Amino acid sequence: MSTKLAWFKSSYSGSEGGACIEVAWHKSSHSSNEGGACVEVAETTTAVLVRDSKDKSGPHLTFNPASWQAFLTYAATAEA
């Protein structure tokens, strides 16, 4: 994963301040910059969000941290 974080304010946060939520999306280090298959991930304490970096306002997948870790472990072993 890239160490660059892009912070986005939640669309549910009002302009008056108050309870605002921000999420830092980071692009996979395996994603190319030539418009290929790109994935961005944002981690919170209770969820891991995954989205297509070419469609930032589109849908995203949500995983619990344990499931995401299990996927990463499997993917790392499958690549070897």
Secondary structure as the mmCIF struct_conf table of DSSP 4:
data_model
#
loop_
_struct_conf.conf_type_id
_struct_conf.id
_struct_conf.beg_label_comp_id
_struct_conf.beg_label_asym_id
_struct_conf.beg_label_seq_id
_struct_conf.end_label_comp_id
_struct_conf.end_label_asym_id
_struct_conf.end_label_seq_id
BEND BEND1 THR A 3 THR A 3
STRN STRN1 ALA A 6 LYS A 9
TURN_TY1_P TURN_TY1_P1 SER A 11 TYR A 12
BEND BEND2 SER A 13 SER A 13
TURN_TY1_P TURN_TY1_P2 SER A 15 GLU A 16
BEND BEND3 GLY A 18 ALA A 19
STRN STRN2 GLU A 22 LYS A 27
TURN_TY1_P TURN_TY1_P3 SER A 29 HIS A 30
BEND BEND4 ASN A 33 ALA A 37
STRN STRN3 VAL A 39 GLU A 43
BEND BEND5 THR A 45 THR A 46
STRN STRN4 VAL A 48 ASP A 52
TURN_TY1_P TURN_TY1_P4 SER A 53 LYS A 54
TURN_TY1_P TURN_TY1_P5 LYS A 56 SER A 57
BEND BEND6 GLY A 58 GLY A 58
STRN STRN5 HIS A 60 PHE A 63
HELX_RH_AL_P HELX_RH_AL_P1 PRO A 65 GLU A 79
#
